[in-house]
Amino acid sequence: MGAEDEIHRRQVGETSAEALSDQVETVNSMWKAMQAAQDVYKKQAGDRKMLVVAGTLLGIFTGLIVLALSSGPGASPADSISPSRDESIEILHMKSMTINPQGKRADWMQYAHASGQAMTNASDSIDILLLGDHFEEWGGTQVGVPCPETSDCLNTSYMIQQELTPQLPGMYTAGSIAGDTTQNVLWRVTIDKGFDKVNPDVCVLQLGSADLFAGMRPNQVAAGVREVLKALQKRMMDTQFLLVGVLPRADDVYKEKTKAAQNPGMFSFSKPKAVQGSLSFTSSKFYNAITKTNQWMKAVADEIGSHWLVKRPVYFLDCSHQFLVPHSGTTWHAEQGAAATEIPLALMPDMVHLSTQGHERLATCLRDTVRQLSFIAKTAKADKQVRMAKLGGGRRRAEEGEEKE
């Protein structure tokens, strides 16, 4: 059965023994995770409050099981992804795996320090700080080197600065290095003093794709993102945070298609067409990993934002739908409704790096949310200044009263 037929089968809800078996296995794994998590909390519950927490978590997992039972066997592949026992306990405790701040080679270190110095120099004028896989070109560099004059990178930088900057709520800086993992960014945040100097209205963070490419598991990626967010929040006390999900990628599918087009084989009577149009995201080895990583990231954003000490929500935004289109090679989409499962080459020419049009699509996805968060941050900062002024005035009056006495 081909990829298109498989997608079709899932869309129309065709029941199969394999799908039912997968559903039962999903429910069993969630039930085991629930029991294991409850046992852990029972052991650690030293007072009534912890027991209430354990009971609440039990109810949450029970609801998840009911949800799994209510979803039919025609659910999409993403719906069948559930946390394992170890991952469930980890997310309940919110104890990240060991994430070591990690730099790279000497030239990377040099550029990282230069980027930090640039942030320090412009600290008073930075309203939006962009950190993540796809943002470096917005600042006019590519892996630390200025964009070549004839490159798509330069076109991207020009487009962002000329067309999108006027639509953003303030000055931005792209403190990003292409290919950075969560460990690389954590190293920069904890070591580089530039992050101690800035207090932007909004920090947009997009990480994870490079981690998945390096072989990290989705829960490990989410744990790394959590550590980065915690480190940033300690340094940027008045900043609103926007966590952006991992974008689709299918560079493995692209490489296979390209290889087939270049080497059709000795028994092929016609050379395959060059890779064009769009390629399947659901056929990529990254599909399940990215889908699950984004689920974990949303959970991490919710957990950090609800912490009693922080009281600052971390907003999660998934822009994946902006980079997916229906498969055009089949006819059933017209009858059943189009399912967006493919990545257009116009947005990702190599199925991982964004074209100028892809960057524009990402910026458009972020724009309205960044505007809203910027307004929230500026309002909160203004209120804080008023409170501090009143507090200072009260202290001065008290001191003046003491002097008169």
Buried (B, 14 or more C-beta within 10 A) or exposed (E): EEBBEEBBBBBEEEEEEEBEEBBEEBBEBBBEBBEBBBEBBEEEBEEEEEEEBBEEBBEEBEEBBEEBEEBEBBBBBBBBBBBBBEBBBBBBEEEBBEBEBEEBEEEBBEBBBEBBBBBBEBBEEBBBBBBBBBBBBBBBBBEBEEBEEEEBBBBBBEBBBEEBBEEBBBBBBBBBBBBBBBBBBBBBBBBBEBBBBBBBBBBBBBBBBBBBBEEBBBBBBBBBBBBBBBBBBEBBEEBBBBBBBBBBBBBBBBEBBBEBBEEEEEEEEEEBEEBEEBBBBBBBEBBBBBBBBBBBBBBBBEBBBEEEEBEBBBBBBBBBEBBBBBBEEBEBBEEEEEBBBBBBBBBBBBBBBBBBBBBBBBBEBBBEBBBBBBBBBBEBBEEEEEEEEEEEEEEEEEEEEEEEE
